[in-house]
C-alpha cells in the first residue's frame, strides 16, 4: 500500500495505491515547474485500475487536470469507476456554486455533465484492505468552496490519514459536531493540514481529538507558511522517525513528493523526493562555486 502526496504548484494531488495496484486519486492539481500532471503520471505507471477520482475541492486548481482525466485517451486505459464528490453538489446547482465562487466555467461545466451518475453518490468504499470514509458540509448551509470540501479518511491496518481539503474554521466546527467524525479523528496518525497550511485552516480544537504522529502540508514553493503556524502544528505531533531523525512536520515545498508506504509484511516507511526548489538552490550554489 502506498500513499503519495505530490509536490504541486496548483491545487492538491494525492494517489493512494492498494496492494493489488488498484488506485484512488484525490484531486488533480499540477506542477508548472516540473510539468507533472496526474494523468501523465498514471498513464506511465504500472497501475491496473483507477477505482476512485475523489474531488475534495471545486477550485480551478484542484480540478486542473480533470479534462485530461476524463478524456478519451485516459478513459480508454483507466476508466474511472467511481467519481466521488460532496453529494450536495449536482448538475442543477454546480453552475450557481461556481458563480458564487468566481470559478471558470469550463471545468465546472464538465463536472456538471458527469456529476449525476450513481457513481457520484458513494459515501463509503473500499479498495482491497483500504477503506475510505467521507464527511462533508451541505450546500446551501455553506456557500464557499473551502467549507464544502469533501473530507476523506483513508485507513489501512495501522495507518489512518485525513485529507480535509480546504476546510476553514466554520467548516471544521460544523463537522466536529458529528460524533462519527470525531471518532475517525481519534484514529488519525497522519494529518494532512487543511488549506495548504494557511492560518485559516488551522483549528486547535481538532487536536482535542486527533493526536497525529506526523503533520503533512501540501504547499507550493511560492506559498509560504507562517513560522508560528508551523510551530503550532509541530506542537500537536508526536513525531515519526524518518532516516534516523524524528520528524513532526513535512511540507511539499521543502521535501518534494511525500510517500507513505507499507508493503505487505514490511514496516511502515516514509520517503521524500528532493524539492525542485532545493535542487535549484544547490545548482545555483554549485554554479557560483565553479565560477569562483
C-alpha positions as CSV (number, residue, x, y, z in Angstrom):
1,X,0.0,0.0,0.0
2,X,1.3,3.4,-0.9
3,X,0.1,7.0,-0.4
4,X,1.9,9.6,-2.5
5,X,1.3,13.3,-1.8
6,X,2.6,15.1,-4.9
7,X,4.6,18.4,-4.9
8,X,2.2,20.5,-7.0
9,X,2.1,24.3,-7.6
10,X,-1.6,24.4,-8.4
11,X,-4.2,22.8,-6.1
12,X,-3.6,19.4,-4.5
13,X,-3.0,15.9,-5.7
14,X,-2.5,12.6,-3.8
15,X,-2.6,9.0,-5.1
16,X,-3.5,6.0,-2.9
17,X,-2.4,2.6,-4.3
18,X,-3.6,-0.7,-2.9
19,X,-1.6,-3.9,-2.8
20,X,-3.4,-5.1,-5.9
21,X,-2.3,-2.0,-7.9
22,X,-5.8,-0.5,-7.9
23,X,-5.7,3.2,-7.0
24,X,-7.6,6.3,-6.0
25,X,-6.8,9.8,-6.9
26,X,-7.6,12.7,-4.6
27,X,-7.8,16.0,-6.7
28,X,-5.9,16.7,-9.8
29,X,-3.6,19.7,-9.4
30,X,-0.3,20.0,-11.3
31,X,3.2,21.4,-11.1
32,X,4.1,24.1,-13.6
33,X,7.9,23.8,-12.8
34,X,8.2,20.1,-13.4
35,X,5.4,19.5,-15.9
36,X,3.8,17.0,-13.6
37,X,0.2,16.1,-14.3
38,X,-1.6,13.2,-12.6
39,X,-3.0,11.9,-15.9
40,X,0.5,11.6,-17.3
41,X,1.8,10.0,-14.2
42,X,-0.9,7.4,-14.1
43,X,-0.7,6.7,-17.9
44,X,3.1,5.9,-17.4
45,X,2.6,3.9,-14.2
46,X,2.1,0.1,-13.7
47,X,-1.4,0.7,-12.1
48,X,-4.1,-1.6,-13.2
49,X,-7.3,0.3,-12.4
50,X,-8.2,3.8,-11.2
51,X,-11.1,2.9,-8.8
52,X,-11.8,6.4,-7.5
53,X,-11.5,10.0,-8.6
54,X,-12.2,12.0,-5.4
55,X,-12.9,15.7,-5.7
56,X,-12.2,17.4,-2.4
57,X,-12.5,21.0,-3.5
58,X,-14.0,22.6,-6.6
59,X,-11.4,25.2,-7.1
60,X,-9.9,25.6,-10.6
61,X,-6.5,24.5,-9.4
62,X,-7.8,21.3,-7.8
63,X,-9.7,20.4,-11.0
64,X,-6.9,21.4,-13.3
65,X,-6.3,18.0,-14.8
66,X,-9.9,16.9,-14.9
67,X,-10.3,17.4,-18.7
68,X,-7.4,15.1,-19.3
69,X,-8.5,12.5,-16.8
70,X,-12.0,12.5,-18.4
71,X,-10.5,12.5,-22.0
72,X,-10.9,9.5,-24.3
73,X,-7.2,8.6,-24.3
74,X,-7.1,8.3,-20.5
75,X,-10.5,6.7,-20.0
76,X,-9.8,4.1,-22.7
77,X,-6.9,2.8,-20.5
78,X,-8.1,3.8,-17.0
79,X,-11.9,4.1,-17.0
80,X,-12.9,5.8,-13.7
81,X,-15.1,3.5,-11.7
82,X,-16.2,6.0,-9.0
83,X,-16.4,9.8,-9.2
84,X,-16.8,10.9,-5.6
85,X,-17.5,14.5,-4.5
86,X,-19.7,16.3,-2.0
87,X,-23.1,14.7,-2.6
88,X,-24.9,18.0,-2.1
89,X,-23.4,19.1,-5.4
90,X,-25.4,18.2,-8.5
91,X,-25.9,19.3,-12.1
92,X,-28.6,21.8,-11.2
93,X,-26.6,23.7,-8.5
94,X,-23.0,23.4,-9.6
95,X,-23.2,26.4,-12.0
96,X,-24.6,28.5,-9.3
97,X,-21.9,27.4,-6.8
98,X,-19.3,28.2,-9.5
99,X,-20.7,31.7,-9.9
100,X,-20.7,32.3,-6.2
101,X,-17.0,31.3,-6.0
102,X,-15.9,33.1,-9.2
103,X,-14.9,29.8,-10.9
104,X,-14.0,29.4,-14.5
105,X,-17.0,27.8,-16.3
106,X,-15.2,25.1,-18.3
107,X,-14.2,22.7,-15.5
108,X,-17.4,23.2,-13.5
109,X,-19.5,22.6,-16.6
110,X,-17.5,19.4,-17.2
111,X,-18.1,18.3,-13.6
112,X,-21.8,19.1,-14.0
113,X,-22.0,16.8,-17.0
114,X,-20.6,13.8,-15.1
115,X,-21.9,14.6,-11.6
116,X,-25.3,13.0,-11.5
117,X,-24.4,9.4,-12.2
118,X,-24.8,6.9,-9.4
119,X,-21.0,6.8,-9.0
120,X,-21.0,10.3,-7.7
121,X,-23.0,9.5,-4.6
122,X,-20.8,6.9,-2.9
123,X,-20.1,7.8,0.7
124,X,-18.1,4.8,1.9
125,X,-16.0,2.4,-0.1
126,X,-13.0,0.0,-0.1
127,X,-10.1,-0.9,-2.4
128,X,-8.8,-4.2,-1.1
129,X,-7.8,-3.6,2.5
130,X,-8.0,0.1,2.2
131,X,-11.2,1.8,3.5
132,X,-12.4,5.3,2.5
133,X,-14.8,7.3,4.6
134,X,-16.2,10.7,3.6
135,X,-17.6,13.6,5.5
136,X,-18.9,16.9,4.2
137,X,-20.9,20.0,4.9
138,X,-24.0,20.6,2.9
139,X,-24.8,23.2,0.3
140,X,-26.6,25.7,0.8
141,X,-25.8,25.5,4.5
142,X,-22.3,26.6,3.3
143,X,-21.7,28.6,0.1
144,X,-18.0,28.7,-0.2
145,X,-15.8,26.0,-1.9
146,X,-13.5,25.7,1.2
147,X,-16.1,24.7,3.7
148,X,-17.9,22.5,1.2
149,X,-14.7,20.4,0.9
150,X,-15.1,16.7,0.9
151,X,-13.1,15.3,3.8
152,X,-11.6,11.8,3.2
153,X,-10.3,9.4,5.8
154,X,-8.1,6.6,4.4
155,X,-7.5,3.6,6.7
156,X,-5.2,0.6,6.1
157,X,-4.4,-1.5,9.2
158,X,-2.4,0.8,11.5
159,X,-2.4,3.7,9.0
160,X,-5.1,6.4,9.3
161,X,-4.7,9.6,7.3
162,X,-7.1,12.5,6.9
163,X,-7.4,14.7,3.7
164,X,-9.5,17.6,4.8
165,X,-9.4,19.6,1.6
166,X,-9.5,23.4,2.3
167,X,-11.8,23.5,5.4
168,X,-11.6,26.7,7.4
169,X,-12.8,27.3,11.0
170,X,-16.5,27.3,10.4
171,X,-16.4,24.1,8.3
172,X,-14.3,22.3,10.9
173,X,-16.6,23.3,13.8
174,X,-19.6,22.1,11.8
175,X,-18.1,18.6,11.2
176,X,-16.8,18.4,14.8
177,X,-20.5,18.3,15.8
178,X,-20.6,14.8,14.2
179,X,-19.7,12.0,16.7
180,X,-18.6,9.7,13.9
181,X,-16.3,12.4,12.5
182,X,-14.7,12.8,16.0
183,X,-14.2,9.0,16.3
184,X,-12.4,9.0,12.9
185,X,-10.2,11.9,14.0
186,X,-9.1,9.9,17.1
187,X,-7.6,7.2,14.9
188,X,-5.6,9.5,12.7
189,X,-1.8,9.2,12.8
190,X,-1.0,11.2,9.7
191,X,-2.7,14.6,9.4
192,X,-2.7,16.5,6.1
193,X,-3.2,20.1,7.1
194,X,-6.2,21.9,5.6
195,X,-5.9,24.7,3.1
196,X,-2.2,24.2,2.3
197,X,-1.2,25.0,5.9
198,X,-2.7,28.5,5.8
199,X,-3.8,30.0,9.1
200,X,-7.5,29.9,8.1
201,X,-7.3,26.1,8.0
202,X,-5.8,25.6,11.5
203,X,-8.2,25.0,14.4
204,X,-6.7,24.0,17.8
205,X,-9.9,22.2,18.8
206,X,-9.3,19.5,16.2
207,X,-6.4,18.3,18.3
208,X,-8.5,17.7,21.3
209,X,-9.4,14.5,19.4
210,X,-6.6,14.0,17.0
211,X,-3.0,13.1,18.2
212,X,-1.1,12.5,15.0
213,X,2.4,11.2,14.6
214,X,3.1,13.5,11.7
215,X,1.6,16.6,10.0
216,X,2.0,17.0,6.3
217,X,1.4,20.2,4.4
218,X,1.0,20.4,0.7
219,X,2.1,23.9,-0.3
220,X,3.8,25.2,-3.4
221,X,7.1,27.0,-3.4
222,X,5.6,30.5,-3.5
223,X,3.0,29.8,-0.8
224,X,5.0,30.2,2.4
225,X,3.6,29.0,5.8
226,X,3.9,31.3,8.7
227,X,6.5,30.0,11.2
228,X,4.0,30.4,14.1
229,X,1.6,28.1,12.2
230,X,4.3,25.5,11.6
231,X,5.2,25.6,15.3
232,X,1.5,25.1,16.3
233,X,1.3,22.0,14.1
234,X,4.6,20.7,15.4
235,X,3.4,21.0,19.0
236,X,0.4,18.7,18.2
237,X,2.5,16.0,16.5
238,X,4.2,13.1,18.4
239,X,6.9,12.6,15.8
240,X,7.8,9.8,13.3
241,X,11.3,8.6,12.7
242,X,12.5,9.2,9.1
243,X,16.1,8.3,8.2
244,X,17.0,8.2,11.9
245,X,15.5,11.6,12.5
246,X,12.3,12.3,14.4
247,X,10.1,14.4,12.1
248,X,6.9,16.1,13.2
249,X,6.2,18.2,10.1
250,X,6.8,17.7,6.4
251,X,6.0,20.1,3.6
252,X,6.0,19.5,-0.2
253,X,7.7,22.9,-0.8
254,X,10.7,21.7,1.3
255,X,10.6,17.9,0.8
256,X,9.0,17.4,-2.6
257,X,6.8,14.4,-3.1
258,X,6.0,12.7,0.2
259,X,5.3,8.9,0.1
260,X,3.9,6.8,2.9
261,X,4.3,3.1,2.1
262,X,3.7,-0.2,3.7
263,X,4.5,-3.2,1.5
264,X,2.8,-6.5,2.7
265,X,4.7,-7.9,5.7
266,X,7.0,-4.9,6.0
267,X,7.2,-1.9,8.2
268,X,5.7,1.5,7.5
269,X,8.1,3.8,5.7
270,X,8.1,7.4,4.7
271,X,10.2,8.7,1.9
272,X,10.6,12.1,0.3
273,X,11.9,13.3,-3.1
274,X,14.1,16.4,-3.0
275,X,12.1,19.5,-3.8
276,X,13.0,21.1,-7.2
277,X,13.3,24.4,-5.4
278,X,16.0,22.9,-3.2
279,X,17.7,21.4,-6.2
280,X,17.7,24.7,-8.0
281,X,19.3,26.4,-5.0
282,X,22.1,23.8,-4.8
283,X,22.6,24.1,-8.6
284,X,23.0,27.9,-8.2
285,X,25.4,27.5,-5.3
286,X,27.5,24.9,-7.3
287,X,27.5,27.2,-10.3
288,X,28.7,30.1,-8.2
289,X,31.4,27.9,-6.6
290,X,32.7,26.8,-10.0
291,X,32.8,30.4,-11.2
292,X,34.8,31.3,-8.1
